[in-house]
Amino acid sequence: MNTPAHPRPGQTAPPAAPREEGITGPLVLITLGVLLLGTQLGWAYSFWDLWPVLLIVVGIGKVISAIRWNRQLGG
């Protein structure tokens, strides 16, 4: 059975899903800052040698977000 895309007059639309608080952006910024600081202080190799770390952080952030979203759905 097809449901109409727009509610009929007098009906309200179903509530929108709450916006998920993302963790990927903050993790990327923190990691980028630590890598650049480490480069300046001599802790690490060149930033260009360590850029894959950002990809790993993005992946971890996506996994954490997916787990949190699944828990919110009751899974």
C-alpha positions as CSV (number, residue, x, y, z in Angstrom):
1,M,0.0,0.0,0.0
2,N,1.4,3.4,-1.0
3,T,1.5,6.1,1.6
4,P,1.2,9.7,0.4
5,A,4.4,11.8,0.4
6,H,2.6,14.7,2.0
7,P,0.1,14.5,4.9
8,R,-3.5,15.3,4.2
9,P,-4.9,18.5,5.5
10,G,-5.3,18.3,9.3
11,Q,-2.7,15.5,9.6
12,T,0.7,16.1,10.9
13,A,3.9,14.6,9.3
14,P,5.7,11.9,11.3
15,P,8.5,13.3,13.4
16,A,11.9,13.5,11.8
17,A,14.7,11.3,13.1
18,P,16.8,13.2,15.6
19,R,20.1,14.5,14.2
20,E,22.9,12.3,15.1
21,E,25.8,14.0,16.8
22,G,28.8,13.1,14.7
23,I,32.1,12.1,16.2
24,T,34.2,11.9,13.0
25,G,34.7,15.6,12.5
26,P,36.1,16.3,16.0
27,L,38.3,13.2,15.8
28,V,39.8,14.3,12.5
29,L,40.5,17.8,13.8
30,I,42.1,16.5,16.9
31,T,44.2,14.0,15.0
32,L,45.2,16.6,12.4
33,G,46.2,19.0,15.2
34,V,48.3,16.4,17.0
35,L,50.0,15.3,13.8
36,L,50.9,18.9,12.9
37,L,52.0,19.7,16.4
38,G,54.2,16.6,16.4
39,T,55.8,17.6,13.2
40,Q,56.6,21.1,14.6
41,L,58.0,19.7,17.8
42,G,60.0,16.9,16.2
43,W,57.9,14.1,17.7
44,A,56.8,12.6,14.3
45,Y,57.9,12.2,10.8
46,S,56.6,14.5,8.0
47,F,52.9,15.0,8.0
48,W,52.8,13.5,4.5
49,D,54.2,10.3,5.9
50,L,51.4,10.1,8.5
51,W,48.4,11.2,6.4
52,P,46.9,7.6,6.4
53,V,46.3,8.1,10.1
54,L,43.5,10.5,9.1
55,L,41.8,7.8,7.1
56,I,42.0,5.4,10.0
57,V,40.5,8.1,12.3
58,V,37.7,8.7,9.9
59,G,36.9,5.0,9.7
60,I,36.9,4.7,13.5
61,G,34.6,7.7,13.7
62,K,32.2,6.1,11.3
63,V,32.2,2.8,13.2
64,I,31.5,4.6,16.5
65,S,28.7,6.6,14.9
66,A,27.1,3.4,13.4
67,I,27.3,1.7,16.8
68,R,25.7,4.6,18.5
69,W,23.0,4.9,15.9
70,N,22.2,1.1,16.2
71,R,21.9,1.5,20.0
72,Q,19.4,4.4,19.5
73,L,17.3,2.2,17.3
74,G,17.2,-0.5,20.0
75,G,19.5,-3.0,18.2
